[in-house]
């Protein structure tokens, strides 16, 4: 049985490497007869993998698209590339951050230590470049996101040190519930065991998070959902503006010119752009960078900001050049 299972995994790996395999070549790679190969293919189908077969001279096997994504078999380089790519998406791709963290947690949980070291080395030597995102001191390490996400999933108590905005660093033990992306930051919603109350923690201030091994029963959150809870707790902070605009270009064009903008097609040759900013001037700059006509949907205050920016740019464009004094 062990030999059969190992061979089945090998067959799956080969089918994922190439679009189409000839039957004889595939059987030769596995060192089995064509009859055994057919049995192994049937076993994969029973597991939910849609393996298509074609008879004839040019016949063979191919892994076809299915109704759901089955488990994948990845080699070392592919696993490292996937983890690094998910780490980048988790910290900078609009609309993909939460899903990226969840996928990253699944990959890292089963990754051998030798591959984790390769991933950590690539992270350490990679500097993300973003427009209008978190500052240098506000970047969340993907490793922190992964540990916290796993603790939330497994309902495991979490210990970490927390750097306050102005106060000293403190040791915390919490029962984590969810991680929430809001604007350019990530937040952890958790029950603080020492304060005996709900708390919202900025993940860029969390240091050395680690699971304690102790499980807990989830408590009832005093809000309809975690996102509302975070917004209510942060309402005393700087005002956030939810910006929406219709741009006379496709979503693909917008993302190509300004990769960090969230855009979705909204009719032929038009798309809807959404972003959340602390300062409306960032939104004005982002929409200007697209280089196509657009209409403001919300908020109305953005129109006044655009007019103000336009006046300043117009004045700069028509002003006489001033020569700097010679040294």
N, C-alpha and C positions, 0 to 999 in steps of 0.2 A: 504493500500500500504506500509506503514512504517513497519508493522509487517511482511509482505511478504519479503521486502528488507532485514530486519534484519535476518530473517530465512535463506534467500539465502546466506548471508555472513557467517552465522553459518555453513551451509552445506558445503560451500567452505573450511572453516577452518578445518572441520572434514575430508574432503577428502584429505587435504594436510597433515594431521597428520598420516594417515595410508595408506598402499599400497592398501588394498582392504577392503570394508565394505559389510556385508550382508545387503540386503534390509530391512528386519524386524528390525535389530539392529539399522540401520541408522535412520529409521523412528521413532523408539523408542527414540533415542537420541534427535530428533527434536520435539517429541511430536505431530506427524502428522500421517495421514494414508498413506498407500503405494501409493494410487492414488495421494495424494498431493505431496508426495516425487517425483513421476515421473514428475509432473509439474515443481517442483523446479529444478530438474535435466535438464529438457528441457530449463528452463530459463538460467541456467548456460551455456548451449551449445550455446544459442543465443548470449551470451556475449563473446563467443570465447574460453570457457574452454572445452577441449576435454574430456568429461566424458564418459568412456566406461561402457557398461552394459552387464551383462551375465545372461542368464536365467538358470533355473534348481535348484536342491537342494542346490548346492554350489554357486548359483548365487549371484549377488550383483553389486556394483558400484566401479569404480576405476578411479582416475584422470590420464589420459594417457598423454604421451609426445605429444606436438603439433608442428606446424610449427613455432610458435613464443612463447616467454615467456610471459604468461599473468600476470596481477597484482597478487601479493601474499598477503595473509592474515597472519600476524605475531603476535604472542603474545608478551608480554613485554620482556621476557627473550630472545626470538629469535631476536627481534628488537635491543636490546642492543648488543647482540653477533655480529649481522651483522654490526652495526656501528663501533664497536671496531675492527673487522676483516678488514673492509674497511680502517680504519685509519692506521692499520699496513701495509696493502698492498700499501696504498698511499705513504708511506714513505720508503718502502724498497723492494718491489717485482719488479724485472726487467720485463718490458713489460706490467705491469698492473697498473702503477702509474696513468696515465691520466684517464683511465676508472674507477679506484677506486675513484678518487676525484669526478668525475661526478656522480657516484652512491651514494657516501657519501652525496653529496649536496642534492640529491633527498630525501634520507632517513631523514636527519636532518631537512629538511624544513617542514616535517609533523610530526615530533616526539614531543610528549608532553614534557612539561618542566620537569616533574618528571623523565622521562627516560633520558633526556639530562643530568641531574645531575648524574645519575648512570654511563653514558658513560664518563663524565668528571672525575669522581672519578677513574674509571678504567684506564683512560689515565694517570692521575696524578701519579698513583702508579705502572706504567709499564715503564720499561727502555728497549728500543730496542737495540739489539746488532747487529752490522754490521761489515763487513770486508771491508776496503778500501772505506767506504762511507764518508758522511759528518762528520766533527768534531763535538765535543760537542756543540760548539757555533754556528754551522751551521744547526742544526736540525730545521725543520719547524713544527710548531704545526699544527696538523690536523684541529683545529678550524680556524686557519688563512686560510688554503687552502679552507675550506668550505665556509667561508664568501666571499673570493675573487672570488671563482668559481661561487657562486650565483650572485654576482654583475656583472660578465662577462655575465652570461646567461641572466639576466634580463635587461641588458644595463642600470645599475643604477650607478650613480656617487659614488665613494668610497672615504672615508676619513681615514687617518691613520698617524701615526708618523713613520719616517724612520731614522734608524741609519746609518749614512754614514760610509765608511771604516775607515776614520780618523777624519772626521769633526764632528760637533755637530748633535744632533738629530733634525730633522725638521718636521713640520706639512705639509702634502701633501693632495691635493684634485685632484683626477684623474678620467678619463673616461676609465675604464678597458676594455681590449679587449680579451686577452687570458692569461692563465697560461701555461708555457712551461717547461717541465722537460728536463734538459740538464746535462748529466753526473750525478753527485751526488747532484745537486742543482735544485731548482725550481725558475723560474723567472716570473714576471708579466710584460706584455707589456701593456702600457697605455699612454693616452694623458694627460700630466701634465698641469692642468689648470693655475697654477701660472707661470710655465716656458714657457707656450705656445709652447710646443714641445713634441715630442715623447720621452718616457723614458723607460728603462728596470730596474726593481727593483728586487733585490734578496729578496725572500719571507722570508728567515731566519732573515732579518733585518727589516721586517715590524712588527709594534707593534699596537695592538688595532685597527684592521681594522673594519669599520662599514659602512653600506650603509646609504646614506643621504636621500634616498627617491626621489631624483631628477633623472629623466630619461634623456637620451641623444640620439642623432642620431649618428650612427657609422660613423667614419671618414675613409678615404681611407689610408691604411697603405702604407708607401713608400718602399715596398718590395713585392716580389712575394708571400711570406707566412711568418707567424710569426716566425717559426723556423729559417729561413734564416735571418730574421731581428735580432733575438737575437744573432746568431753566428757572424754576421757582427759587432754588437755593442760591443761584447766581444772579438773581435779579438786581442785587445791589451793586453789581459790577458795571463795567462800561457797556453802554448801549450797543446792541448788535443790530445790524440792518440786513434784512432779507431782500435781496435784489433780484428782480426778474425782468428780462427784456426779450423782445422779439428781434432777431437779427436776420437780415436778408442774405443768408448764406446757409449752406448745409452744416449739420452738426460736425461732420468730419472736417470741414474747412476750418471751423472755429477751433476744434481741438488741435488741429495741426499748427495753427498760428499761436494759440495760447493754451498749451496742454493742460494747465491746471483748472481750466473752466469746465463746469458741468453743463453739457449741452445735449439736447435731444431734438430730433427733427420734428417740425410742426407744420407740415405742408410742403409742397414742391419749392425747393430753393430757399426755405426758411427754417429757422430753428428757434427753440426757446432756451435761453441761458439763465441759470440760477446760481447765485453765490451769496455767501454771508460774510459781512465785513464789519469791522469796528468803525471805519472811516469811509464815508461815501466817495472820497477822492480815489480810493483804491478801485472801487467799482467803475468810476469814470475812466481811470487809466486802463483797466482791463478791457472795457468795451471799445475804447479807442484803439487799442492794440490789434483788435480783430480786423480793423480796416474796412468794414462794410457798414452800410446804413442800418440803423436799429431804432426801435421804439421802446421807450420805458413803460413797463407795466406796473412796477412797484419798486420802491416807494415813491410817492409824488415828490418828496424832497430831493430825489436824485436829479430831477430836471433843473432845480436851482443850482445844484453843485456843478452840473454840466455847463450851464450858462456862465458860471463864475470861472471855471477852468478855461472855457472858450475865450472869454475876455482876456484872461491873462496870456494865453497862447497867442491871441491876435496882437496884443500889445507888444509881446516879445518879437513877433514876426515883422512888425513894422517899425520897431525902434532902430535908431542908428547904432551902428557898431561902435563900441568904445574901446579904443586901443589901450592896452595895459602899459603903464610906464616902463621905460627901459630900466634894466637893472643897473 
